């Protein structure tokens, strides 16, 4: 039979093991919190470097005024105007006809070019009449990509709006 030692030698050996084990515990806790805080600080830096983009200014107020927008749309539909908008070789061309397919002349026409990824690239231009319901303007866009063209034509207090997307090379 083997005798199990339970004297002072065993107690001092166990104390030495506990001391060695105890040295690592604070470092493990510190490492955990350090990795957690590093990740958190990284997310804060990313958040500050990439501020959120507001898609629609005053979205709540515009939502409340939606019935007014619907009323304006029904008035616009009653006009019966039809249009096409084209952007080729740095020229925007807008053609508009009334419900009887006659050219709409004498209107004030403005076009807005909206880039979906960069609001600082957005441009607007007044279109001039060239005859037979056709309005044109030269405009060189600052970058290639997909653009949305919004056009507003106003004549005698009546307003017509059109929009189309174009790929600019």
N, C-alpha and C positions, 0 to 999 in steps of 0.2 A: 504494500500500500504506500501510496505517496501522500505525504502530508501537505496540506495547503497552508501556505504561510499567510498569516493574517496579522502580522506584527507591524512594527514601525517601518520596516522596509517596504511593505506593500502600500502603506499609507503615503509614504514619501514618493513612491513611484506614481501612485495615482494623482498626487498633488502636482507632480511635474507634468503629467499628461494633461491635466486640467489647465495648468498655466499655458502650455503650448496651444491648446485648443482655444483658450480664451483670448489669445493675441489676435487671432484671425476674425473673430466675430465683429469687432468694431469696423475692421476694414471691409468686411462683406456688407455691412449695413451702409457704410459710407459709399461704397461702390454702387450699391443699388440706388441710393438717392442721387448720386452724381449722374448716373446714366439717365435717370428719370428727368432730372433738371436740365441736362444737356438737350434732351429731346424736346422738352417744353420750351426752352429758350430758342431752339431751332425753329419751332413752329411760330413763335412770336416774331422772329426776324422775318420769316416768309410772309407773315400776315402784314407786317408794316411795309415791306418792299412791294407788295402787290395789293394796293387798296382796292376795295370792291368798286365795281363800275355800276353806276346807277343807270339802269336800262331806261326808265322813264322818270323824268322829273315830275314831282307832284302827282304820283300815281294814284294816291287816294282821292284827291280832288277830281282828277280826270275820271276816275271810276264813278264818282257821284254824278258827274255831268254826262254820263253815258247816254241818257235819254235824249239830251240835246244833240249829241252826235248822231243818234239814230234819226232824229227829225231832220237834221241837215242832210243826211244821206238820202232820205226819201225825197227831199226837195231836189237834190242833185239827180236822182233817178228819174224824176218827172221831166227834167230837161231833155232827156233822151240823147244826150251827146255821146259820141263814140270817138275814140282817139287811138293813136299809135305813137309810141315814143321809141326812138332809135338813137343809139350812140355809136358812131363810126368815125374813125380817123379824127378824133378830137373835136367832133361836131355833134351836138345834141340836136335832134330834129323831132319836133312835136307836130302832129297833124290832127286836127279836130274837126268833126262834122256834127251838125245838128240831127234831130230825129228824122228829117227828110233827106238826109245825106247831102245837105248843102254845106259848104265850108263856113266855119265860124270865123269871121274877120273882125278886127278891131278889138280884140281881147288883150288884156294884160296878162302875160304868161311868165311864170317863174319856175325854175327847176332846181331841185336840191339833190345832190349826189351824196348818199350816205354809205360809208364803209362800215360793215358790221363789226369789225374788230378794232377799229381805230377812229374814234370820234374826232380826233385832231385833224384827220384827213378830209373830213366832210367839206363840201363846197356848195355854193349856190350861184346861180347865174340868171339874169333876166334874158328871156328870149325875145327876139325881134321878129316882126312879121315879114315874110318874104312872098306872101300872096297865096290865095286859094286855101286859106285855113292852115297854112304851114308856118311854123315859127322855128327859128334856129338861133344857135349861139355857139361860138367856139369856146372850148374849155379843155385844157390839158389836165388830166387827173394825176395826182402826185405818185400813185403807185398802182401796180397791176392787181387784179383780183376781182372778186365778185362785188358789185356795187348795186345799190337800190336807187332808182331814180324816182323822185316824187315830183309831179308837175301839177301846178295850180293855174287854172285859166279863169279869169274873172271878166265878165262883160255885163254892164248895166246892173250891177249889184248881184248878179247870179254867179255862183262859183262852181267850178267843176274841178275834180281832182282825179289824177291817174297815177299809177305806180307800176314800175316794171323793174326786173333785175337784168343786169348786163354783165358780161364777162369782159374785163379790160385786160389786154395783153401788153 
